Amino acid sequence: LFRQSALDAMANYFQRPIVYNGDNNDVDDGTTANIVLIGAGWWSQGWHLPHLHRNEKVNISAIVDSTPHPKSNLNPHLEPLATLAERYDCPVYHSVSDLLRDRVGKTMDGAIVCTPHSTHFGIGKELIAEGQRRYEEATNDNIEEKVSYRSINVLMEKPITTNAREAKELHSLLMNRREEHAKKSSTGLSTTNDGVIGGGVGCFLINHSANYRPQARAAHALVQSGKLGTIRHVTAFFASPLSWIFDDPANTGWNEPDNSGEMLGNGFAWGQSSHLLAWIYHVTENEHLVPSRVYCAMTTSEATGADVSHAATVTCQNGATFSLSGTSLLPGNAHSDPPVSKRVKIKIFGTKGALFFSGNDRDPSSGKLEWLSSENDTVEILCPELGFQFEDIDQEGIGPESMQSFIDACLGRDDYYPGADSLVGLRSVQTIDAMYRSHVSGNCEDVKS
């Protein structure tokens, strides 16, 4: 019942008319970002494309998908690429390679990657290589007159990969771009934003929308100020009413490992707990919590074998510990009409205080962000006017804060907020990879570095 009501609600949404002006030529006026969408499935057609289309700062310069007519069991009414091309007045391509060979790919400001998890690594490498090509062409010592160039910016859907080795390689490639730029530039990066990569890459962000919310920014700033002291323990819980996805054998992308042989499982951990881990690793600024060893037990769906709940203990390099619990067994459906809320509880304990953040993601009044100081025994509510906000999955408007940060980067601004960078993505993938390996082996597993 929940699943059918969700599909009916989404079908009604997709069948609504989208107004467009029929004029979508490439724009190069410094105030409009030329953005390519890679992957035209359920989330792209229901969220990304309408969000981008409504934003006056954005020109949808191309859509890329490997098939002429994307299909998804989560929405049986997806439109073919030909219809999308007419609707959004842009060209379509069937591979990233085809895009990058054409003028549109060479002049785009950024790309949103919304494809199956197993394809993120290959697409990410192609986009980083395109940034490197642009940079080397513009800084070639054999060219007398240096030319300005566009950095490539990327917003990657979560998780960054489902493979710790691949996540590490993508992060290393990005850090190599930063190092090469620093060597070639006498002044280094002319920005105070640590999210700016350099060397042909502007930003490489992961679409963990909760990380870009004001509450995440406030929590991050508090931890960085030292007011919590040294982080010693974290406890976190995440429940999503999504059993209808993980119990359906037709949802292979959500429930089955890829064919790499390195992905030992698929389900709630990759699909949902990646959000929770990314929030924790961002707020604690990575060096405070670097995962070292993981023990995890999971329960799985009888219909698909996907994990539907887990309990994990993570030990960090600095001796800190955190417990991670999650499940899709919460009754209801997050995409029904009306939707059922996801439930989140995060508690971070330091030597000088604690930070509590909990609530239902569809009801801001259900929770708050609290700072408890052990130095003066006070409790302060941060962002009191906002209450609790986590993921932003609103289909209306111009998209979540994560997309706005990405668009700002595409426009050349260096004050965008890097809520989830490649290091946050890497730490999350390393943890989840170790969780699956621990469940299979029954032992505590080292995190792959």
N, C-alpha and C positions, 0 to 999 in steps of 0.2 A: 504494500500500500504506500509506504513512504517513498519507495523508489519510483513508483508510477506517478505519484503526485509531483515529485521533483522533475521528472521528464516532461510532464505536461506543462509545468510552470516554465521550464526552460524553452520548450517548443513555442509557447505563446510569446516569450520574449524575443526569440530569434525571428519570428514571423512579423514583428512590428516593422514598419517602413523606416529606413534611415535616409534622411535628407542629405543630398550632396549636390554641389554646384557644378559638377562636370568639368571643373578647371583645376587640374592637379599637375601642372608642369613642374619640373625641377625648380626649386627656389634657391637663390644664392644672394640673399639680402642681409645676412648677418642676424636676422631676427626670427628666422624660421629654420627649424631642424629637419633635415631630410633623413627620415627613418625608414629602415627596411624591417619588415616582420618576417622572420624565418620560422615556418611552421604555422599552418592555418587550420588547426584542429579546434577542439571544444573550447578551450580557454581563449584562444586567439579570436575566434569568431564571436564569442559571448562577452569578452572583456576587452582585450587589447585593441582590436580594430575599432570598436565604437569609441573607446576612450581616446585613442589617437585622433580619430576623425573629428571629435568635438573640440579638440585643442587647437586654438588659433595659432599657437607657436609651432605646430607640427605639419609637415607635408609627408604623407605616406608615399614614399617614392617607389616601393616595390613590395611584392609578397612572394615568398619562396615556399614551395612545398613539393615533395617528391612525387605526389600523385595528383592527377587532374581533379579528383573529387575526394577530399578528405572524409574519412569515416570515423565515427566514435560511438561506442555503445552508450556513452553518457549523454549524447544528444543525437538522435537519428535524423535530425533536420539540418545538418551542416550543408552549406552551399558549395558548389564547385568553384574552382579557381576562376573560371571565365566569368561567373556571376560576380565574384568578389572584385575582379579587375574592373568590371563596369561600375559596380557600386562605389568603389573607392578611387576610380579613375587613375589606375596605375598599372604598370606592366607586371607580369608574373614570370617567375623562373622556376625550374624544377630541380636546381641544385645551387649550392653556394658557389661552386666553381663557375657555373654559367653566369651568375650574378656578377662575380668579381672580374670576369672577362669583359663585361659590358661597362659603358660609361656610367650607368646608374650606380653600379657597385663601387666604382673608383671615386665617386663624388659623394657618396652617402656620409652622413655625419655619425650615424650609429645604427646598430642592429639589435633587435629584441629576439632572443632565441627561445622559442616555445615549442620544442620538439621532444620526442621520446628521450628519456634520461640517457640511454646508451649512446645517443648521437651527440651529446653535449661536448664531449672531448674533441672529436674530429672537427666539429664546427668551430669550437673555440680556438683550436689551433689555426684553422684557415683565417679567422678574423684577426688573430694576433699577427700572423704572417703578413696580412694585408697592411696592418699598421706599420710593421717593420719595413715593408716595401716602400710605403709613402715616405717614411722618415729617411731611409737611405737615399731615396731619389732626391729629396730636398736638401740633404746635407752632404751630397757627393762632392768630395774635394776637387774632382776633375771638372766640375761645372763652375764657371767663373761667376755667374750671377745666381745666388741662392734664391730659391722660390719658396713661397709660403705653401703650406700644405694643411690638409685636414687630418687631425688625429681621428682614429677609429674609436668609438665608444660602444660598449657592450652591456646589455642587461640580460643576464642569463636566468632562465627559470630555475628554481631549486629542484633537486640539489645540483651543485656545480657539476658533479659526476656521481656515479654509483660505484666508483672504483678508486681506492686510496692512491694507487700508483698514478692514475691519470690525473686526479686532483692535484697531486704533488707536482706533476710535470707542468700542468697549466699554470700553477702558482709560480714555479721556477721560470717559465717562459716570460711571465709578466715582470718578475723581478729582474730578469736579464735585460728587458727593455728599459727599465728604470736605470740600471747600472750603466748601460750604453749611453743613455742620454746624459747622465752625470759626467761621464768621461769626455763626451764631445762638447759639453757646455761648460764654459769657464765659471758660470754663476750657478750651475745646477738648476733644479726645478724652481722656476720663479713663482712659487705658490706655497702657502702654508697648509694646504690641504693634503694630508697623507694619502688620500684616495687617488690622487692624480698619479698615473703611472709614468708617463713620458716615453720617449723613444718611439713615437707613432701611435701610442695607445693613451687615450684620455682617461677613461674610467673603465673598469671591469667590475660590474656590480652583480650581486645575486638578488633575485626578486623575493627576498624574505621581507614582505611588506611590514611586518610587525616591528622590524628593526629601525624603520625610518619614522615611526610615530614619535610625537613629542615625549611620551613617557619613556621610550627607549633612549632618547637623547638625554633626558634628565637623569635617568639611572646611570647611563654611561658617564656623564659629567660628574655625578656624585662619586662614583668609584674612582675615577681618574683624579679627583681632588684629594684623595687619601682619607676621606672622612669615614670610610668603612675599615680602614687599615688594611691588613693583609687578609685576602680571602682564604678562609679555612674550610668552609663547607657550603654546599648548595644542595637543595632538594627541589625537585621539579616534577610536576604532574601535568599531563595533557590528555584530555578525553575528547574525541571527535565522533559525532553521530554519523559514521560513514561505513557501517558494516555492509550496506547495500553495494558498495563499490568492491570491498575486499572479499565478499562472499560470492561474487559473480564471475564464473569462469571466463566470460567473454571479455573481461577487462584485463587482458594479458599484460598490458604495459604497466599496470599497477600491481599485478599479483605474481608474475613469473619473472625469475632471473633472466638476464640476457644470456647470450650464447658464448660469452667470453671465457667462462670457466672460473672467473675470479669473483663473480657475484653469487654469494651463497644463499641469498634469499631476497624476497621482495614483499612489500606490504606496508603496514603502518609506520614502521621505522623510517623508511625512505620517504614515504608519502606525506607524513605528518610530523614525526618527531624531529625531522630536520629543521623545522621552524623553531621548535623549542630550543634545540641546541644552538642554533645560530643566534638567537636572542641572548642566551647566556654567554656565549663566547664573545659576542660584540660588547655587551655591557661590561664584562670583566676584562676587556681589552687583551685577550689572547695570552699575553705573557703571564698573567696571573693564573690562568687555568690552561695548562698545556697537557692534554690527555696522555697518560702513559700506559695504564693497564685497565682492562675492562672485564667484568664478569656480568653475564646476562642470561636470563631465562625468558623464553617466549612461549606463547600459546598461538596456535595457528588455526586457520579456517579449515573445516572438514571438506568444504567444497572446492577450495582453490589451493590450499597449502600456504597461503599468504599469512604472514604474522599479523595478528589482530590485537595483541597486547604484549607488553614486555616489562620486565623489572631489571634494571641494570645498576651496577655500582662502578663508578669511574674513579680511579686514583690518578692524580696529576703529578707532574714532575716535582712540584714544590711541596708535595705531601698532602695537599688539599684533597678532599673527597667530595663526590656528589652522587646522589641517588636520583635516578631517572625512571619514571614510571609513565606508561602511556597505553591507551587502548582506543579502539574504534567501536567498542561494545556499548557506548552510550546510546540509549534508545532515541530514535528519531532520525532526522535527515537534515544535514546542514544546508541542503539546496532545495528543500521543500518550500511550499508557500502556505503558511509562514515558515521560515527556517527555524531549525532547532539550534540553540547556541552550543558552541564548543566551550569546554571548561578548562581553565588554566590556573595553575598555582605554582609560583616561583618564590623561593626564599633563599637569599644569599647572606651568609654569615661571615663577618670579618672580625678582626681583633678589636675594632673600635665601634662596631655597631652592626646592624642588619638592615636588609632591604627586602620588603615584601611586596609582591605584585600578583594579584589574583582577581578572577572574575569570569563572567560569561561574555564571550566576544560579540554578542548581538545586543548587549545591554550595558552601556557605559556606567549606569548607576549601580551596577552589581559589584563593583570593586574599586580598588584604588592602588596607588603607588605610595608605600609608606617607608620612611626612613626612621629607624629606631637608633638613637645614639646612646652608647653605653657610657660616654663621658659625662653627660649631664642628664641622663635618664629622661630624654624628651622624645616625642613622636611627632614627626613632621609629615604632612601629606604633600607630595609633590604633584604638580599639575592638577590641583584640586578641582578645577572647573571642567576637566576632561574625564575624570573617573577612569574606567578601565577600557582600554582599546588594545587589540592585538592585531591579528591579520585584518587587512582591508580588502574585502571581496565584493564591494559595492559595484554593481554593474552600471550604475548611473554616473554622471559627471565625467571628469577627464582623467580618472585613474588615481591610484594610491600615491602616497608620498615617495615610494620607491621609483615609480615612473617619472615623477616630477624631478627628482634628483638626477635621474638619467637624462632627461630632456635638458635640464640646465647644463649638464656636462656637454651635451651635443651642441649647445649654443655657445660653448667656449667659456662658460662661467666656471671659476675654480672654487666657488663657495658652496657647491652642492654637498649634500650630506652622504658620506660613504657608509651607510648603515650595515651593509654586508659585502665585504670585499672578498678577494680570493683566499685570504688567510682564514677568515671566518668560515668560508665554504670548505676549505681543506680540513680544518679542525672538526667540523661537523661530519664530514665524510669519513675521516679517520676513526671517529668514535663509533659511528653506525656500522662501519665495516667490521670493527672489532666486536661489536655486539652480536652480529650474525655469526662470526667465527666462534665466539664463545658459546653461543647457543648450540651450534653443531658439535663442538668438541666436548662441551660440558665442563670446560676448564676456564680459568682466567687467561685472557689473551693479551699479549703486548700489542700496543698500537703501532701500526706500520708507519715508520718515519721516512 
